[in-house]
Amino acid sequence: MRKKAYLCKRFEISMNWADLLSNKRYAQPHKSADIRSSFQRDYDRIIFSSPFRRLQNKTQVFPLPGAQMVHNRLTHSLEVASVGRSIACRTVEKLAKKHPDIKDRQSDIETIVASACLAHDLGNPPFGHSGEDTISSFFKDGEGKELKNSVLPEQWSDLIAFEGNANAFRQLTHQFTGRRAGGFSLTSATLATLLKYPYPSFDKGDRKKYNVFYSEIEAFMEVVEECGIPRIDSEHLVYARHPLSYMMEAADDICYLVLDMEDAHKRGIISTEAIEGCFLSFFNADKDKDFYKHKELVYNEVSDTNERMAFLRAMLINKLVNCASDIFVKNYDAIMEGRFEKSLISHLPDFEKNALDLCRDASVKHIYRHPSVVKIELTGFNVIGTLMEDFTDAVLNPDTPYNKKLLSLVPDQFKSTTDDTYTKLQSVIDFISNMTDLYAVQLYKDLRGID
């Protein structure tokens, strides 16, 4: 059955902070805060949750585990939250000169951004983007393509273009079997900040990514309307972004670029000279004289190569945090009116943008095409593809002896309680996307009899 059609309210632009910082909880009655604010509760709910802990065994870029302590999804998310909080802090301090009322909400804004940063990767399946691609390929090109006529076109749009961002929103709002309504029951402000791509898969026009599955369209509409976010496309169900989502996105952009390079250096994939050249390309010899003086003092004291690169990494993140903050303040009106396009980082000044392009080119050439990374991606295709085939057949044909045993391995929270095909397929994706890399590999070996 189709969900009810929405006559979407078009809000008067621009957005206002009173609505944007709504502390109304999704699908749960509002309770007065204790010593923590509502937004601090959001932060705590995420960081103490099982899906968040499982990120410790999900690949960021490089294989897990290893001799070198490279980033996983958990450490990445914690660092993104730290950077996001810094961007929020500096932005509010700069905005307070023209908008003094926002200063009173600084703590709330910092916590909302940090919470969204913590949650931004919760929907990622094992093996990162290769896991996403494998789930999509199963329906688009694999055995799952035969199911196209068994679901609605809007639902099929979700399946053939599985999106970790949309899955994160589902993780936080969906009522899994045996769990309470509303999922994590976070505040509207935190949920809206998570939405980098505030539109569903089936009505995004020519946009590539999206943040909302068909199954979560009601939750999405409730959140954006509660926060007073305007619809900006009359032909498609596309809304403006919550202003704070730009800060979350910038923090993620900064971390994955800089920290992937640091990991590559620790693993010997990128030379010290190469990473040092990339990091220093962001600093102008004339404009950043204080930095170079500081660098000379540190280098005179510190001889350890990794410690020197950590120093450069910290200084670079600090500079990019300031840049992102400046860009937000400069484009404040456009952001609040839903007119701002692309990310904050894409609007860097030419000097920093050229340095960013240099680092990205080096990352593509030396990191993302490195054999160790490619092998992990290939492993993901084999493991996730096999699990998708086996468990999809099991939920659609549950009465065979083998499939009965297979379904007994699925935790109750991921079991479908309806005969709806789309819901059954989502239960498979929920189960697999919540696996860690290590569990997925072990289950694959068990099912194939590999010792």
N, C-alpha and C positions, 0 to 999 in steps of 0.2 A: 504494500500500500504506500502511495506517495505521502510524503509529509505535507502538512497544510501549507498552502501558498502564503507568502508573507507580503503584506502591503507595507513596504519598508518606509519608515518615517525618515524624511530628509530634514536633518537638523539645520538650523541657521548657523552658518559659519560666522565667527570662528568658535573653536572649542574653548572651554573655560576649566580652570583647575578644580573648581568645586565639584564638577561632575567627573572630571578625569581621575580624581583621587578618591573615587567611591570605594568605601570599605564594605559594601554589601557583599555578602558571601553567596556564591553560586549554589542554589538548591538547598540551602540550609538557613534556618532562622538566624537572624543577627543576635549575637550576644555581646554584652558590654565587655570591653577589654579588661584584663587584669593589669599587672605591672608591665605587660607587653602591649604594644599597639597591635591593631588588627594586622598590620603589614609585617610586624615582627613575627606574629604567629604564622603568617604565610611562609616566611623564611624558615622557621623552625620545622614546619610540617614537611617542607621539601627536603631539608637536610637530614631529617631523621627517618625518611621513608626508605622502603626496600628498593624501589626503582632507582633512587638516587645512589644507594650503596652499590647496586649492581654495575654502575658505571665504572667502578674500579677495575672491572675485567672486560671492558669494551675498548676496542682499538681506537686510538686517536689517529695515528698514522703508521707508527712502527709496531712490529710484532710484540706480543705480550706472552709470557714475561720474558725478561732478558737480563743480561748482566748489567747493562746500563739502565739507570732509572729514568726512562723516558716517560712522556706524558701518556696517561690514559684519559678516558672521557671524564672521569671523576676529578682528577687534578686539573684538567683543562677547565671544567665548569667552575671549580673553586677560584681559579685564577681569573676567569672571565668575570666572576662576581666581584672580585676585588677591584679589577680595572673599571667595571661598570659603576661601582660605588664612587670611585674617584672622579669619573666623568660627571656623574650627577652632582657631586659636591661642588666641583669647580664651576659647573654651569649655573647652578643656583646662586652661588656667590656673585657671579658676573651679572646674572639677570636681576638680582635684588636691587641693583642701582636704579633700574627703571621700573621694576615691579616689586616693590618692597613687601607686598603681601605674600609672595612666594617664599620668602625667607622663613616664615613661620612653619612651612611645610617641608623644610629641607630634610629633616630626619626621615619623614615618610617617603619622600621622593627617592632618597638614597636606598632605603630598604626595599622599595618596590622594584627598582632597577636591579639591585643585587639578587632579589628573589627570582625575577624573570631570567637573569643570567644563570642562576643555579639550575633552572628547569629547562633551559633552551635545548638541551640534548637528550632529554628523557625519552623522546620518541625514536631515537636512533636504534636500529636493529644491530645485531652483531656484525662486525666487519665494516662498520661505517657506511660510506656511500655505495660500496659494492654490494652490501646487504640490501640497501634500498633498490638498487638496479636489478638485483636478482628477483626480488619480490615482484617488481613491475614486469620483468621479462617473463616470469612464470605465466602471467595472465595475457601479456601482449603477444608473446611468441611461443610459449611452451604449452604444456598440457592444459593449463588453465584457460586457454583461449576458447575452448569448447563451451565454456560457461557463460559466454557473453549474453546469450539470449535468456539466461536464467535470472538476470538481475536487471534493474532499471538502468537506463543510459547514464543517469547521474551517479549511480553506484559503480558502474563499470569504469567511469572516469577516475574514480578513486583507485581502483584496483590496478589499472594499467599504468598508473603514474604514482606509485606509492611515495609518500612524502613524509620524512621524519618530522618536519615541523608540524604537520597536521596531526601526526601521531602523538606528539608531545601534548598538544591541546586535548586530544582524546584521553591520554593518560591522566590528565589533571581533572577532567570533568566527567568522564564516563563512570557509570555505576556498574562495576564488574560484579559477577555473580557472587552473592553472599556479602557484598560490601555495601557501604552506606551510599545513599543518593548523593550525587554531586561530586563523586570522586574525592579529590583532596579538599573540595569546598573552599577554594581560595577566594580572595576578594576580586571584585570585577576589575579593579585597577591593575592588579598583578596579572590576571589572565589577559587583559587587553594589551598590556605591555609585551607579553609573549608573542603577540600576533605581528610578525614581520610582514606577512602576506595576508591581509585581512579580507579574504574571499575564499569561496569553495572551489574545488577542482572543476566542477561542471559549469561554472559561470565566471571564469577568469579571463575570458577573451584570449588575447595572444600572449598573456603573461605566463612565464614558465613555472614558477613555484607557487605554492598555495599553502594555507594554514588550517583549512577546515574540510574534514570529511563530510559526506552527506549525512552520516549518522549524528554529527555534532552541530548541525546547522541551527537547531533551536538554542543550544547553549551559546553559540556564537552570536546570534541575534540578541539574546538577552544581555550578554556582556557589553557589546558595542553600544546598545541603546542605553544601558544603565550609565555608561561613561560619557554619553552625549557625543559620540563620534559620528560625523556625518558620512552619508553615502556620497561618493564622488563620481560615480559612473551611472548615468541614467539607464544604460542598456544592460549593464551587468551588476551582479550583487557584490560590488566592490566598495569598500569603505576606506576612509582615510586611516592612516596609522595613528595609534596613540603616540603622542610626542615622545614619551619615555622609551618607546621601542627602538628609536634611533640610537639612543645611548646604549641599550643592550646590544644592538647589532654592531655598533662601533667597537665595543669592548671585545666581542667575539672576533671581529676582523683583525683587531690589533694582536690579540693573543695567538690566533692560529698562524698568523704570518710570522711573527717574531719567534714564538716558542717552537714551532716546527723546525726553524732553522737552528735554534739552539740544540734541539734534540739531534738533528742531523750532524752537527759538529761533534757532539759527544760520541756519536757512533762512528765517527771518522768518515762520514759520507761527504761532508763539506770541509774544506781545509780552513785552518784558522785565518789565513790571509783572506779567503773568500768571504767568510762570514763577517770578519772585521771590516772589510771593504763595504759590504752591504749596509751594515749598521752605521758606519761613519758617513755614508753617502747622504744621510738625513741631516747632517750637521754642516752648516755653512762656516767656513773658516773666518769670515769677516763678522757675521752676525752672532756666532755662537762662541765667542772668545772665552767666556767664562767656562763653558763646557770643556774646551780643550785644555784650559789651565787645570781644571779638576781632573781630567783624564791623565794628564802628565803626573800629577801627584799620586793618583791611584796606581798607575803603572810603575812608578818608582818604588812603591811600597809592596805591590802584589806581583809576584812572578808566575803564579799558577795560571795557566791559559784559560781553563774553564771559569775561574774566578774573574778574570779580566772580561771574558765574554758576558758573564752574568752582570757585571757592572755596566757594560755597554747596552745590554738588553734592558736593564732597569732605566737607564737614562733615555733610551729610545721610547720605551713605553710611556715614560713621563712626558716626553715631547708630543707624542701622538695623542695622549689624553688631553693635553692643552689645545692641540689643533682641533680635535673633535669638539671640545667645549666651545672654542671660538666660532666654529662653523655653525653650531647649534644656535648660539646667541646672534650671530650675523643673520641667520635665516629664520629667526624666531617667528616672525609674522607669517611667513609662508608655511612653516611647520604647523602652527596653530590653526591655519586656514585650510590645511589639507592640500596645499599646492606644492610642497617640497617633493622633489623627485630624487630617487636613488638613495644611496647611503651617505652618511656624513663623511666617511673616508673617501668616497668617490669625488668629493668636493675639496680635497686637499689643495693647497696652493701648488703652483707648478713645480717649485723646487722639491717639495716633499713628495709630490705625486710622481715625479721622475724617479726619485729614490725608491718609492714603493714599487713602481713597475720593474725596476732593476731587481729588487728582492723577489718579486713574483716570478720573473723569468728564471732566476736562479733556482727557486723552489721547484718549478715545473721541470726544469732540466735535470737537477741533481737529486731532488727528494721524491717527488711523486712518480717518477719513472724509474726509481731505483729498484733493482731486482727484489730486494727484501719486501718492498711495499707492493710490488706487482704480485709476488707470490701470495701475500696475505689476501689480496683482492681475488685471486684465482681460487684460493681456498674458500673464501666466502661464497663465490658462485657455486662451487660444488656442494658445500655443506648446506647452505640455505636453500639452494635449488632442490636438493634431495629431501630435506625436511618439509618443504612446501608441497612437494608431490605426495609424500607419504601421508601427511596429516590432512591434506585437503581430501584425498580419497577416503580417509578414515571418517571425517565428519559427514561426508556425502553418502557413504556406504558403511554405516556403523555396525551392521549386523554380522559381518563376516568374522570368523574366529580371530584372524590376525588383527583386524581393525579394532575389535573389542579390547584386545590387549594393548594396542597402541594408544587408544583413547584413555586407558587407565593411567597412562603416564602424564596426562594433562591435568594440572591443578584445577580444582573446582572453579576458581575465580575466572578461568579462561574458557569454561565450557558454555556452549550456547544452550539456552533454554527454550528456543523457538525452532520452527521448521523453516524459517526464512533463509534462503540461500546466502544472501549478502551477509546476514548476521553470522551464519556458520563460517563463512570465509573470513570474516573479521576476527572470529574467535581463534582461528589458526594463526592469523597475522599477529594478534595480541600475544599469543603464546610464544611464537618464534621471536618476535621483536623484543620481548622482555628477557630473552636468554642472554647470558654472557657469552663471549667468544669461546671460552673454555668449555662451558656446558654444551654449547651447540656442537662443538667438535666431538666431545665425548659421546653425546647422544647419537651423532652421525656414525661414529665408530661402532657403538653398541648395536645399532640397527643393521649395520652392514657386516657385523661379525668380525670386525677388525680389532686385533689385539694390539 
